[in-house]
Every structure is written in C-alpha cells, then in structure tokens.
Amino acid sequence: MKIQPDHNYLYSIAENQAGYFTANQAHSADFSKERLYYYVTTGKFSRVHRGIYRLVQFSGSPFEDLFVAWLKTGWDSVISHESALYLNNLSDILPSEVHVIMPRTGSRRRKGIRLYTNRQNPDEITHREGLPVTTADRTIIDVAASGLGEEQIRKAIHKGIRQGLISKDKIRSMAFHRRTDVLCIIGNILDSEIK
C-alpha cells in the first residue's frame, strides 16, 4: 500500500512559517522527493532554495532571505543582531548577511549567514513577520557587544523608546550583565536620552 502525503499536516507546518517549509518537514508529512518535485513542476509548491519550499497559496515574503536562513539553521535558531534591528524596525539598513543565533551544537558553516552561539532566554525572543527574532532590548545589547557603531545604536535606542519596544530600565539591566564596554555605550546613550 502506497503512503499518501498528509497535505493538512504540511499546511499546518507551513502556515506557522508564512508558507515556507523544508524538505525534511515535507518528508515528515509523507511527501517523497518525487512528490515534492511533482508539486514544484505543477506549480503547487515553489522551490525558493535548495531544500526549502513555499506553498504557492502564500505570497512570497519580502523577508524570504531571512526565512531561508532560519529554516537552514533550524527551529531553535533566532534572527538576531543587525538582521533583528531591521526586522524590529529599529534600522533602515539591511545587512549583507543574515544574522542568526543558533545552539552551540549546530553546524557553523552557512554561506551568507553570520552565525552566533550566544545563549538566549525565552523572554528575549519575539516574533515578527512570522519569524523568531530577538527582542528589541536584546538586539541592541547584541549589536553593542558585536561592535556596531555607536551612532547606529543610539538611533535604534531612540526609535525603540519612541515605539515602546524598549524599556530603559530593562536594557540598562541587560547591559549590566555584559562586558564593561557594552554597559558604558548603553549607559551613555540612555543618560543623554534623559537630559
């Protein structure tokens, strides 16, 4: 007896990912490689990258490169750093690489993806445009620690405060638990904001 693919199960997976899914996720719904190929050629699935597809009833996302990076690095990865600044609407600059935090056990070689293995707490993760992303507070702390220019950090903090995405007390507390230079940068910006 031939196993039939579970379209409903695949749809439920893809629906939570803005229509995107991996070949492995399709296989978990009993779609063979041949069946995936068939659905691509008949226009039911769109192949967006090697091993990554989209259900055609979902329109393509302007953040497709972020979805591809996230799906390539795994469910427990999170969009972070400069990519999270952009996704959280704290910067207009779209970085040339997608920045992702992933578990230490993951593979570190991914073309076009800047990988970090920083630890993250569940309360430092939110969702934007269907993607897991570091919160605005955590994002700013991460970019300060990675050496982003102080003027860009200042703009992101001001924008985050105006949008209600950043709490001055929380970001100062988070900076306190990082290196001294991060605490100094964040403290100076917040102190100038108060004046």
C-alpha positions in Angstrom: 0.0 0.0 0.0 1.4 3.4 -1.0 1.5 6.0 1.7 -0.4 9.2 0.8 1.1 12.6 1.7 -0.6 14.4 4.5 -1.5 17.8 3.0 -3.2 19.1 6.1 -0.1 18.3 8.3 2.2 20.0 5.8 -0.1 23.0 5.6 -0.2 23.3 9.4 3.6 23.4 9.4 3.9 25.9 6.6 1.1 28.1 7.9 3.2 28.9 11.1 6.2 29.8 8.8 4.5 32.2 6.4 4.0 29.3 3.9 7.6 28.2 3.9 8.8 24.6 4.8 11.8 22.4 4.4 12.1 19.1 2.5 12.6 17.4 5.9 9.3 18.9 7.1 7.6 17.7 3.9 9.1 14.2 4.4 7.6 14.2 7.9 4.2 14.7 6.2 5.0 11.7 3.9 6.0 13.7 0.8 8.6 11.8 -1.1 11.3 13.6 -3.1 9.5 12.6 -6.2 6.2 14.0 -4.9 8.0 17.3 -3.9 9.4 17.6 -7.4 6.0 16.8 -9.0 4.3 19.6 -6.9 7.0 22.1 -7.9 6.6 21.3 -11.6 2.8 21.5 -11.4 3.0 24.9 -9.6 1.6 23.9 -6.2 4.9 24.4 -4.4 7.6 27.0 -5.2 11.2 26.0 -4.6 12.9 29.0 -3.1 16.2 27.5 -2.2 17.8 24.0 -2.1 15.7 22.0 0.4 13.3 25.0 1.1 9.9 25.4 -0.5 6.8 27.6 -0.2 3.1 26.8 -0.6 2.0 28.9 -3.6 -1.2 30.0 -1.9 1.0 32.0 0.4 2.5 35.0 -1.3 6.3 35.4 -1.1 7.6 37.3 1.8 9.9 40.4 1.5 11.9 38.6 4.2 12.4 35.4 2.2 16.2 35.5 2.7 15.5 35.6 6.5 13.1 32.6 6.3 15.7 30.7 4.2 18.4 31.4 6.8 16.2 30.5 9.7 15.0 27.2 8.1 18.5 26.3 7.1 19.8 26.8 10.7 16.9 25.0 12.4 13.8 25.6 14.5 15.8 26.6 17.6 17.6 29.4 15.8 16.6 33.0 16.1 17.1 36.0 13.8 19.5 38.4 15.6 21.9 41.3 15.6 21.7 43.6 12.6 19.1 41.5 10.9 16.9 41.7 14.0 17.5 45.5 14.1 16.0 45.7 10.6 13.1 43.2 11.4 12.3 45.1 14.6 12.1 48.3 12.6 15.0 49.9 14.5 17.2 50.4 11.5 16.7 51.0 7.8 20.0 49.3 7.0 19.6 45.7 5.7 22.8 43.8 6.3 24.5 41.9 3.5 24.4 38.7 5.7 21.6 37.3 7.7 22.5 37.2 11.4 21.3 34.2 13.4 21.8 32.9 16.9 21.7 29.1 17.0 22.6 26.4 19.5 26.2 25.5 20.1 25.6 22.1 18.6 24.7 23.4 15.2 26.9 23.5 12.1 28.8 26.8 11.9 29.3 26.8 8.1 26.5 28.6 6.2 27.1 30.8 3.2 25.5 34.2 3.5 24.7 33.7 7.2 26.5 35.2 10.2 26.1 32.7 13.0 26.3 33.3 16.7 26.0 30.8 19.6 25.1 33.3 22.3 22.7 32.0 24.9 19.2 33.4 24.9 16.4 33.3 27.4 12.8 32.6 26.1 11.7 36.1 27.2 14.3 37.6 24.8 12.6 36.1 21.8 9.6 37.5 20.0 8.0 37.0 16.5 8.0 39.5 13.6 6.6 38.7 10.2 6.3 35.1 11.2 10.0 34.8 12.2 11.5 34.2 15.6 13.7 37.3 16.4 15.5 38.6 19.4 13.5 41.3 21.3 14.4 45.0 20.7 16.2 45.2 24.0 18.3 42.0 23.4 19.0 43.0 19.8 20.5 46.3 20.9 22.6 44.7 23.6 23.9 42.1 21.0 24.8 44.7 18.4 26.6 46.8 21.0 28.6 43.7 22.0 29.4 42.9 18.4 30.9 46.3 17.7 28.1 48.1 15.7 28.8 51.9 15.5 27.6 53.9 18.5 25.5 56.3 16.3 23.5 53.4 14.8 23.0 52.0 18.4 21.8 55.5 19.5 19.3 55.7 16.6 18.0 52.3 17.4 17.5 53.0 21.1 15.8 56.3 20.4 13.5 54.6 17.8 12.8 51.7 20.1 11.9 54.0 23.0 9.5 56.1 20.8 7.9 52.9 19.5 7.5 51.5 23.0 9.7 48.4 22.2 12.5 49.3 24.7 12.4 49.8 28.4 15.2 52.0 29.7 15.4 50.1 32.9 15.4 46.6 31.2 18.0 47.5 28.6 20.3 49.0 31.3 19.9 45.9 33.4 20.7 43.7 30.4 23.8 45.8 29.7 24.9 45.4 33.3 25.3 41.7 32.7 27.5 42.1 29.6 31.1 43.5 29.2 32.0 46.9 30.6 32.2 48.5 27.2 28.6 47.5 26.4 27.4 48.9 29.7 29.3 52.1 29.0 27.8 52.5 25.5 24.3 51.8 26.6 24.6 53.9 29.8 26.0 56.9 27.9 23.2 56.7 25.3 20.5 56.3 28.0 21.9 59.1 30.1 22.0 61.5 27.1 18.3 60.5 26.4 17.3 61.5 29.9 18.8 65.0 29.6 
